Amino acid sequence: MTSRSIRRVAATALAATMALTAAACAAPNESRGGGKPTDTAVVGIAYEPETLSPLLGYGKDGNSKIFDGLLTHDAEMRLKPALAAALPKVTDGGTTYTFTLRPGVKFSDGKPFTADDVVFTYATILDEKTNNASKAELDALDKVEKKDDRTVVFHLKYPYAPFAERTVLPIAPQHLAGKQDVNTGSFTTHPVGTGPYVLTKWSKGEKLTFTANPHYWGGAPKVKHFTMAIIKDDDIRATRLRSGDLDGAILPPELAATFKADQGRKTVAAKTFDYRNVTLPSANPVTGDRAVRRALDLAVDRQAMVKGILSGAGKPAYGPVPTDSPWFAKGTERPHDLAKAQQILDEAGWKKGPDGVRAKDGRRASFTLWYLSGDKLRQEHALAFASDAKKAGIEAKVESGTWEAIEPNMKQDAVLAGGGSPADPDFDQYLLLHSSLAGDGFNNMSRYANDTVDDHLVTARRTDDHQARKNAYDAVQRELVKDPAYVFLTHVDHLYVIDDRWQGLTTQVEPHDHGLASGPWWNVEDWQPTK
């Protein structure tokens, strides 16, 4: 696959071609002549999952259309029962969680849901043979025990304050998934769950189509046919929305603004924990130099990025925790200070050459910075970062590519990356920063190793004392000021443009993983047509 960015002319041509075949992404009973049916919705998303198996990480933060967890989130991100009949009973100093299961629940194939499925799901994820990159998120879990068909007990190694949040993880059916290879079996692409929708087809690179689950315990979804069109290029997604092929789509601010005067559509904004950052690989002799990392952290103009790239739809980012979160450590904001950045580099021996690029011991302060092709936000952040770095005498050579092109280079090259989870600070920071996960796929992409940070991350996850956790996460954020693992740029609000034929649209505080589980379609089963 090409590692070059998609040129605008190519995007336009492809959009035109796809518009001519729009019916391919529509639900089977959609009418183009007499208006769209009131039980069918088609939305455009930017990313495609690698798997649809929760055993391999799909839907781990909730809101999968195919699956349910024991618990789920309401519109305010408060936990509420789903497959569980009630919130868990917590005993033994916070190390035992007992769940009573909802009676009468069936999988979409009609088979009953029982405690065996819960035990199977968690035990399989923790199995060393299972290729689940998020396994570390369940580090606190010792074992899962079935008391009877409707009672499950989780035993923890230590009190882990956000454990209940981990039980939004979808439950897989033992009677199907348990008879296959967990990593390669057909369940990874043809899943069966208890959720409001049944997957009818997954056309890789094109769309996921769903129909309402007739056995859904929460009642029959009002939207009977639902399609997620996978459109990775922002411009093409906007074009297909404008053509009427889509009912809604996520768009970057610049493109969302082009629909402002469209009276047939409305823009819905969602607050998020979603950040954009630049990885600083420790294996690269330039980005691995602490002075370079500190200088870049001060050289970037975050306020200008919020204003110019996000059109104000976001805020400056100084770490994974947004500045308006109660978990943010006040005083760790970094000003845009080019003079200080230059001073740090001068004192560390990085001297400017005749071309304006610094060098030390014969090595130029130059590195490659990748961003995902077709993603305008990442492209604009990468270019703005490179411009700011250049003013400090550091060269960031911007390159675009698919993840297939980027991933083999992540050990040495920087990446315009993203992340963020609103449920609990442990969910994002441990995977992002702990040295044990250095180079583990997309975990700790900088391969950062800092003993102080490691110690505080462990302390924070091994106690349920709120103030002790706050102190530990404050210490992590203060350490990142002195020894940046990444250069955090912005926290991005998500903007969705939706056809006004739908009502009842809401959004939650969203994670980075938007599109599949988030957006106004987090509760599409409750959408209703505008009367």
N, C-alpha and C positions, 0 to 999 in steps of 0.2 A: 504494500500500500504506500501511496505517496507520502513523503514527509514534508511537502510544501503546502502552504496555505491554499485554500480554494479561492481562485480569483473571482472577482465580482461578476464578470461576464459569464463564467461557468456556472456560478450559483443561479444567475438569472435564467440561463438556458435550462438548467435542471429543474428549476421551479416551474417553468412553463410546461415542461414535459410532465411533471408530476401533477400539475393542475388538470391536464387533459385526462389523466387516469385517476382522478380523485375518487371515483367510486370504489376503487380497490381498497381504500382505507375507511370507507363508510360502512355502517352496519348493513346487514343484508337487506333490511326492509326500508332503507332510506330512499325517499323520493326526492328527485331534483326538480320535478315539474310543479307539484302542488304544495311545496314547502316541506320542511323537514318534519319527521314524525316526532311526537312528544315523548317517546320512550327511548330515544336514541341520542347518544352524545359521543362526539369524537374530539379528542384533545391532543395537542402537540407537546411532546416532551423532548428534552435535549439529550438525555442519556439512556442507554440500554443496559439492563442488568446482564451480568455474566451468567447468572443462574437464577432459577425460580425456586430453588430449594432452601427453606429456612435452615436446614442442617448445614448448609454451606454459607449462611450469612444473609440470605435474602429476607428483607422485611424485618430485620432484627430490632428496629426502632419503632415498629408498629405501623398501622395503617395499610397493610397489604390488602389488596382487594380479594385475594384468594384465601388468605389465612386469618386466623385470630390468635391472640395470645391469651394467657389467663387474665391479664388486665389490658386495658387500653386507655387512651387519653381522650378527654372531652375537649371542647373548643378552647378552653382555658388551660389546657395541658395538665389538668388534674387527673390523677389515676382513678379509674372506675372499673368495675367488674366487666369481663367479657365472657370467656369460657369458665371463669370462676363465678360462683354464685354470689360472692362477697369479697371484700378486701381481705387480705390474709390476717390470720392471728399470729402475732409475733411474740415468742417466748424465749426463755433461756438466755436472757441478756442480749437479745437481738441476734441469736444464732440459729433459731428455728422458726421457719415460716410454714404455717399450715393453711392449705387452700381446700375449700369445699367446692366441688365442681358443679357447674350448672347442669341440671337434669335434662334429658331429652335431646341433647345436641347430636347432630349427625354430620358426617362428612358429606361432601357433595355427591359421593357415589352411593349414599344411603346407609353406609356402615356407621354404627354408633361410636361416639367419642367417649373414651374412658381414661382413667388414671394411667393405664398402660401406655397410652400415647404420649402423655406428659413425661413420664419416666424415660421412655424411649428417646424422645427428642433431646432432652438435656444430656442424657448419657452418651448419645451418639455425637453430639457436638463436642463433648469433652474427650471423646476417644482420640488418642494420638494419631490414628489412621485417617481421621476426618480432616479434609483440607478446608478448615474454617479459619480465616485470617483473624476473626474476632474472638477466638477462643479465650484470649487473655481477659476478656470482659467478664468471664465467669470464674475468675481465679478464686474468688471467695467460696465457691460452691464445693462442698465436700462430697455429698451424695444426695440423690433424690429417692424418696421412699414412697411406695404405694401402701396406704393403709387399707383401702378398699376401693371399689370402682369409682367412687366419688370423692376420695380424700387423698391428697398428695402432700407430703412433708419434705421440705427442703432443709437440709442440715448444712450450716456454713462453718468454715474453719475459723472465722473471726467475725465480729460484728461489722457488717458492711452496710452503711446507711442507705445507699440507693438500690439495695437488692430488689425491692418491689418493682422498681423501674425496669429491671432486667426481665421481668416476667411479662412484658409486652411482646416478647419474642414469640413468633408464630409456632404453633404446634403442628407437627407432621403426623400422618397416620402410620402407625407401626405395621398395619396389615398390608400396606403397599411399599412404603419406603424401606421397611425392615427386611424385605425380601430381595433387595437390590444392592449393588455396589453403591455406597453412599456418595462417592465422588464422580462416578461416570454413568450411573443408572438412568433410566428414562424419566425418573421422577424429577430430575434436575430441569427438564424442559416440558414435562407433562404432569404438573403437580395436581394434587387433590387436597382440598382443605375444607375448613368449616366456614369460610368467609362469605360475604354477600354475593360474590361473583365466581363463576367458573371460567377458567381459561378455555377458550374454544380453539385458538390458534396463535402460535407465535411465529411470525414471519421475520426471521432474523434480519436486523437492519432496516425493517420497514414498519412493523406494527405488532401490537398485542391486542387481541380481541377477546372480549368477555361477554358472557350472558348471565342473567340473574340466576343465582343459586336457588332452586325450588325448595331446598331443605333448610334454608337459612334460618337460624334460631331467632334472629332479630327482626323477622318479618320480611315480606317480599320487597325487594328494592323497587323504587318507582321508575328508575331508569333501567330498562330491561336489556339494552344493548349498549355496551361501552367499549370504545376503542382508544388505545393510546398509540398515536402515530409517532414513530421514532424519527425525529428530524434534527440531526445534530447541528446543522448550520442555522444560525440565527436568522439570516436574511431569508432563507427558504421557508423557515417556519412562519415568518411574518407574511411572506407572499401567499402561502397557503391559507393562512387565517384570513387575509384580505379577500381571497378568491371565494371564500365561503366553504372551503373544504373542511375547516376546523371550527368547532364551537368555542374553543379556547386554547390558549397557549401561554407558556412562560416566555417573556421577552426581556432583553436588556433595556435599560431606561431610554436609550436613544431611539430604539425601534418602537417601544411602547408609546412614546410621545407622538409618533406619527398617526396613532389611532385616536388622539385626543378629540378631534372634531367629528369622529364617527358616531353618529347618534344611535346606531344599531348595536354598539358594543360599549362595554364599561371596563374600566381598569380597576383591578383589585390588588391592593398592596398587602404584603405580609412582612411583619418584623421577623428577624432571623438571628441565629447565631452563626450564620454562614460567613466565613472570612475568605479573603484572598491573601496568599502569602507567597514568598519566594523561598524555596528550599536552599540551604547553604551546605552542600555536601562536605563532610569533614575530610573525605578522601581527596578532595581537590585542594592543592596547596594554596590557592588563592582564597576560596570561600571557607576553607578550613582554618584560616588565620583569624584569630579572635579580633585583632585590630581592624581587619577588613569588615568583619561582621558588625562590629560596633559602629564603624564609620557608615556603612550602608544603612544601618538602623536609624541614624541621625540625618543622613543625606536625603532620604525620601520625603516628599511633601505630601503627606496623607490628606491634608485638608484640600489641597488642589485636586487630588484624585476624586474625593467625594463630590466636589463641586463640578469638575469637568467631565469625569467619566460616569459617575452615578447620577448626575443632575440633582444632587442632594438626597437621593434615595439610599441612604446608608450613613455610616459614621466611620471615623478613623479607627484603625485596629492597632493595638499595641501588644496583642497576644491573642490567644484563642477565646478569652472571655470579653464580651462586649463591655464598653464603658458604663452602660446603664444597668448592668447586672449586679445584684448584691454580692456576687462572688468576685467582682473586679477589685483589685488592690489599688486604692486611690494613691496617687503620687507616682504611679509607674508610667504615666503618659510621657511620651518623648516628643519634644518640640522638633520642628524642622530647623536644623542647625548645621548648615553647610560648613561654616567656619570651624566649628568644633570637630566635624567629621574630617576635615582636612588636617587639623592639628593632630588628631589621633594617628592618621596615616603617616604624617611627617615624623612624629616621634617614634613610630614603629619601624621607620626606615624605608617606607614606600615613597620614593621620590618621583616627581613628574619628569617624563621624558619629553623630547622635542615635539611629539605628536599629542601631548597632553595626557597620555596614559602613564600611570605610575609603574614603577618596577622596583624589585628588591632582589638582591643577589642574582641579577641577570634574568629574573622571571617577571614578565609583564603582568599587571593586575587585570587580567582578562579571563573571562569564562563564558560558556554558552548558557543561554537561558531559553528553555523550551516553553511553549504554550500549546494548548490543544487547538488544532485546526477547526475553524468555523465558529469558535467561541469568541465573540466580539469583546466581551468583558475581560477575558483573560488576555486577549491580544492588546487591548488598550492599557491594561494594568502593566503588562510586560514592557510595552513601549515607554510608558511614563516612568517606570522604574529604571529602565536603561538610560533614559534622558537624565534623571536625577543622579544616577551613579556616575555618568560621564562628567558631570560638573565637579565631582569629587576626585576625578582622575581614574575611575574604574570603568573598564569596558565590559558591558554585558551584551554579548552577541545574540540577538533575538532570532529564534528559529521556531517554526511551527511544525506540528506533526500529529499523527494519531497516537493513541496510547501505545499501540504496538511498536511505533517508532521511538516513542519517548522512554518507555520503561527500561529497555536495555542500557540506557545512558544515564539513569538516575543516580548511579553511584558517584559519577564524576561531574555531571552537569546539573545546573540549577533548573528548577521547574516552577512555573507559575501555577501553584497548587491551590487547593481549597479544602475546607473542612468545617466542623462545627456541630455541636450537639447541645440542645437546650435542656435536656432532661437532668443532667448532673455533670459537674466539672470533671469527674473521673472519666466519664465516657469518652471525652475528647483528649484530655491532657495525657493520660497514661499511654495511650496508643501513639500519640504524637511525639512524646518526649522521652519515655523510659528507654534506657540503653539496651535492655534485654530484647527490645523489638527493633533495634537498628537494622535497616535494610530488609525488614520483613514485609515484602510487598509494598503497599502504600502506607504502612505504618512507619513512623520515625524516618521519613524520607531523607532527612539531613544526616542520618546516622549519628545523631547527637549523643554524647556521653558526658554527663555531669553528675558526679556522685551526690552533690547537694540536692539537685533536682530529683534524682532517683529516690533519695531518702524521704524527701517531703511527699512525693507522690505515693509512696508505700504507706507512710504515716496517715495520709488523708483517706486512703481507701480502707484502712484497717481499723477505723474507729467510727462509731455512730454519734460521737460528740460533735455537735455542729460547730462550736467555737474552735475546737481543736482542728477540724477540717478547714475552717476559714483561715486560721493561722498558717496552716501548711500550704494552702494554695496561694496565700499572699506571699509567702516565702518563695514559692516557685516563680511567681511573676516578678518579684524583685531580683531574683537570680538571672532571669532572662534579660533584664536591663543590662547587667554586667557582662553576661555571656549569651548573646542571642543565638538561639537555635535556628531561627528563621527570621526573615524580615516580614512582619505582618503589615499589610497595607490598608485594607478596608474591611468593614463588615457590610454586607450587601443586603438591602431589602429586596425581596422578590416581587416582581411585577407580573401580573397575569392580565391578559385582555380576553374578555369573555363575551360571547353573544348574549344580548340582553333578553333572549327568549327564555333564559333560566333565572329562577329566583331561589332564595334560601342559601346563597353562597356565603361561606365564611372561610377564614383561614386560621391556622394556629401559629404560634411562634415556631418557626421552622428550622430544621437542621440544614446542613449543606446539601444533603441528598434530596434535592427537590425534584419534583416531577412525578416519580413513581408513587411515592407515599404521601407527598405533601401537595400544596397548592389547593385551590378551591375544591378540587375533586377528592380531597381527603375523605369527604362524606358524600360522594356522588350518589350513593344509594338513597340519599334523602333529598336530592334535587327535585324540583317541581317546575313544570313549564309556567311561564308568566301568563296570567289570564288576561 
